[in-house]
Amino acid sequence: MIKCTNKIDVTYLSQEDLLKSGGFDMNLAISAAEEALVAFRNNRILFPDKTVQIFDDGTQERINCLPATLLDKNICGMKWVSVFPQNPYKYGVQNLSALIVLSEIEHGFPIAVMDGTLCSNMRVGAVAGLAAKYLANHCSKSIGFIGSGEQSKMQLAAIKHVIPSIEECRVAAKFEFEEARFIDDLEPLFPDIRFIATHTNLQKSVESADVLVTATSAQAPLLKASWMKPGAFYSHVGGWEDEYGVAKQCEKIVCDDWETVKHRTQTLSRMYKDRELKDGDIYADLVELVTGEKEGRQTKDERIYFNAVGLAFIDVAVAFAMYQRAVLNGVGTKLPLQECMIFQHPELKNWIRWSDGQGRKAHAYTDYVNQDSLGCAS
């Protein structure tokens, strides 16, 4: 009998596993994002194009497949993420869900299958937090939100981490109950912040705020230039959320990656296509601030615009850091993917199914070859 070899196990990590093991750690996520940006700049990351399947052009309901390889970590990962913007309004459920698969690249075997919703939302927050570290006034006291979903909540967690002086948070959403839910979810986590619901008044939420965030599924110029005061830092998360004048009045425009941003459908992308914005108008990519090639905020009165389109290699980097922490803490479930190679299974002859092509099946090969349907002479 052939010896059964090549056992492969994977670690399964639910969202609760990741939370219990300390995966919701903005310092962990921001550090992973910073390291990944530098690695990408040094050509130590493979980052192919994503695959997008859009099921409804009007609502942009979609599922994306986003792979990336961290060469220095010997890890290849993939985020499988669905975005269904109508879910909260039609069904009362979340609009984003994701799965992460991690493989080692010595043998190419998968090592983990894990929730990606936490990681995906944390990456959005972590990148904004990293940008705020270099671009926001460090004495900022107030933050204003247009949009109250999970990504807005993560933005607050990350920006508060790098700017602990924030003491007031205003929020405007499409419906008042969304503002109330935002406050109910976050007030227990940030007892030193005063939360204010603006009853869907967008101007009241961001006017005079030190930090502005738009994180919506809208495709409309919600944020007006006149609402952004001198010295404010603006984190743009969604698609078309602000009028062109917002970017035009800013002394600095920074992107996570301008070459990626300009081919998408965000406000800056629209401006570029409409010839209202040139390559030279972009001050820097975020990595240039991280490496010190360019300075971040230089004066307290600069208006600064930050646009992150989302880079999946950062998701993979954050996911791997969360996986490592979970394993270190003994959290996760080992699942057998295979015990041995297919034809090494000693019971294979009892498990295999043979069909005669006419819908009839036999439990063993000998039963199959003896059927009259073969039409062969004995």
N, C-alpha and C positions, 0 to 999 in steps of 0.2 A: 504493500500500500504506500502511495506517495505521502510523504509527511506534509501535514497542513501547515503552511507558513504564510507570511505576509499579513499578519493581523494589523488592522488599522482602526484606531479609535479617534473620535473627535470629541472636543469639549463643547457641550451645549450650555449657553448662558442666556437665561431669560432676562428681561428688563429688571425684574426684581433681584435676580442674582447680581447684576451689575451695580444696582443701587446699594444693596446690602454690603457689597465688598468695597464700597468707597469709590465707585466709578464716577459718581456725580461730584467731580472735583475740578473746579475751573482752573486751578493752578496746573493740574495734570493736563487738561485739555489745551490750555494756552501754551504750555511748554512744548507739547507734542506738535501743535500747529507751527510754532516758531521754528522748531528743529526741522520739520518737514519742508517749510518754505526754503530754508537754506539748502537742504539736500536737493530740492528741485532745481534751485539756481545752479548747483554744482553738478547737474546732470547725473544725480544718483537716484533718480526716480523715473520709472517708466509710467507714462500717463497717456494711454491711447484715448481716442474719442469715445464718448459715451454712446450708447444705443438708446434711442428714445422711441417709445410707442405712444402716440397721442390718440386717444379714443374719441375725443370730442374737441374740435378746434375752438368752439365757443367757450367752453368752460375750462379747457386745458387739462382735462382729466387724463392722467398719463402714468406709465410705469417706465422707469429708466434703469438701465444697467450701467454701472460706472466702475471700471476696474482700475487698479493702480498697483505698482510694485515698489516696495521700499528696499532698494538693493542693499543698503548698509544693514538692514534688519533681517535680510533673507526672508522677507515676507511678501507674498502677493495677496491682495484682497479685492473683494468686489462688494459694492453696495447695490442692492436691489431695492429700489425705493418707489413707492406709489404716492402720487399727489392728486387728491380728488378735492378740489376747492369747495365743492358744493356739499360735502359730507356734513359739516356742522349745521347747515341750515336745513337740509332735506332730511337728514337722519339723526342728527344730534350726536354724531361720533367724530373722531379726529380726522383731519384731512390728510395726514401724512403717516405712513407706516413703512418700516424698512427692515431689511435683513442684511447681515454682514456675514460673508464667508472669508475665512483666512486660511491660506495654505503656506507651508514652508517651501522654499525653492531649492532645497538640497536634493530631495527625492520627488518633490511636487505633490506631496500628500496633504490633504486638508487637515487642519488642526483644530478649527473652531467654527461653529455655526452659532451666531449670536444675534440678539435683538439689535437692530440698527436705528430704531426710532430715537432712543436716548442719544446715541452717538451723533446722529445727523443733526438733531436740534442743538446739541452741545457744540458741534463744530461751527454752526452759524453764530452762536454766542461767543465762542472762543476767538474767532477771527475778528469780530467786532471789538472784543475786549483787548486784543493785541493792538488793534488800530488805535483804540482810545488811549492805550498806554503811551503812544507816541504823539497823538494828535489832539487829544482833549486837554482842556485846562485842568490841571490836577487839583485845583481848589473848587471845581464845579460842585454846585449845591443841588441843582434841579435837573431832572430828566423828564422829557415829554414823549409820549407814544401816540402814534396814529396806528391802530391795530393792537389787538389784545390777545393774540393766539400764543401757541407754545413758543414760537420763535421770539416774540416780544418778551416773554417771560425769561427766556434764556439770555436775551440781550441784557436785561436788567441784572441777572445773576453775574454775568461776565463783566459788565461795565462797573457795577458796584464793587467787584473784586479788585479792579485796578484803580478805581477812584472811590475810596471808602468815604469821602466827604459828602457824597450825595445823601441828601436828607429829605428831598421831596420828589414824588413821582406822580405825574399827571397822565391820565390815559383817556383816549377817545376811541370808540369802536363804532361799528355800524349800528349796533343795538345796545341799549343801556344794560341789559342783562349780561352782556359780554364784558363790559367794564366791571360790573359787580363781581363776576367770576374771577377776573384777573386779580382784583383786590383780595378776594377771599382766599385765593390760592397763594398769594405772595406775602400778604401782611404777616402771617405767622413766621415766615422765614426771615423777614427783614423788619424787626420791631423798631429799629431806629429810623425808618423811613415813614414819612407822612404821605399816605396815598389819597389821591383826589380823582374822583370820577367826574368827567366834564359833560356828561349827558349828551354824547355824540357831537359835541362842539369841537371840531378839529383845531380851530385857531386857538381856543383856550388851552388846549392840551400842550401845545408846543411854543406858543408865543412867549418870548423872554426866557425860555429854558436854556440852560447851559449845554445840554446834550439833547439832540432830537433823534428820534428813531421812527422810521416808517417801515412797517412789516405787515403788508396786506396782500390780498389776492386781486386787488383792484387794478385796472388798467386805465388810470385817469390821473391828472395832475392834482393830487389832493393837497400837497404841501405848497404854500405860496412863499415866494421869495421874501416878502415883507414880514413874514412871521419869524424869520431867522435873524437873531440879533448878532451884532459884532462879537467875535470871540466864541461863537457856538461851534460845536462839533456835531456833524450830521452823519448818522449811520443809515444808509439806504439798503434795505434788505430785499424788497420785492421786485416787481417789474417796472411799470411806468407809474410812479407814485408822486412825482413832484414836477412843477412847471420848470421849463428850461432856465428861467431866471434864477433859480436856486443855485445851480452850478455856475452860472455866469457871474454871480456876485462873489463867489468864493475865491479866496486868495490861493488855496491849494485844493486840487482834486487828486485823490489817491485811490487806487484800486487794489484788490487782491492780485489781479493779473489783467492788465489793460488789454492785451492781445486776445484774451478770452472774452472779456466784457464786451468789446466793441462788435462782436459778431452775434450777440444775443439780442434781447428785446427790452432791455431796461432803459431808463431815461437817458443815460449817457450814450447808449447804443443808438437810440433814436436821434439824438442830437448829432452824432457822428454821421449817420446816414443822411440827415437833413443838412449836412455841412454847417451845422451850428457849433461844432466842436472838432478840433484837430488833434492829431497825435501829440503835438507840442503843448497842448493845453493840459495834459496830464502831468502832474508834478512828479509822481513816483508810483511804482508798485510797492506793496507793503514790505516785501523782502528787502528793498533798498533801505528802508528805515531800520529794519532788524539788523542788517549788516553794517549800518553806519555810513553807507555810501551817500545818503542824503539825510539832512536833518528833518526832524518832525516839526512840531509846532515851534515857531520862532518868536512870535509875539502873542500877547494875551488877547489881542483884538482880531486876530485872523479868523475868518470864517473858513471852516475846512469841511470838505465833502468826502466821505468815504463810501465806496461802492464795492461790495463783495458779491461776485456772481456765484461763488461756490466752487471749490476745487476738491474733487473726490479723493485725491491722494491725502488730503488732510483728514478726511473721514477715516481712511484706512489707518493713518497714523494714530489718530485718537482711539480708534477701535482696538488697535494692537496694544496701546498703553493700558486701556481698560481691561483687556484680556489678561495681560501680565499681572495686573493688580489682583484680579479675581483669582488667578492660579496661585499667586503668592499667599492669598488669604484662604486657600482651600475651598473656594466657592465654584460651583459649576457641576455639571453631570457628565460623566464619561459615557459616551454612547459608542457601541461597536458599529463601525461602518462595514467591516468585513472581517471574517475570521481567517480566511485564506483565499488563494486564487480560485477562480470559478471552477476550473476542471480538477482542482485538488480536493474538492469536497467529497468525503467518502460516501455521503448519502445522495450524491447528485443523481444517480441512476433512479432513485426513488422519487426525486423531486421534479425531474425534467418532464415536460409534456410534449407529446408528439401529436400533430394534427394530420389528418388525411386530406385536408383541403376542402372537405365537405361538411365541416362543423362537428365531425365526430372526433373525439380525443381518446387516446389510450394512456394508461398510467405508466406503461413501460415500453421500451423500444420493441421488445419481442412481440407485445400485443399489436403494435403498429404494423410491423412488417408482415404479420400473418393475416392482416385484413384483406378481404377480397378486392377492396377498392384500388389496390395497387395495380391490379390488372396484369400481373406478371405470371408467366407459366412456372409451375413448380418443378 
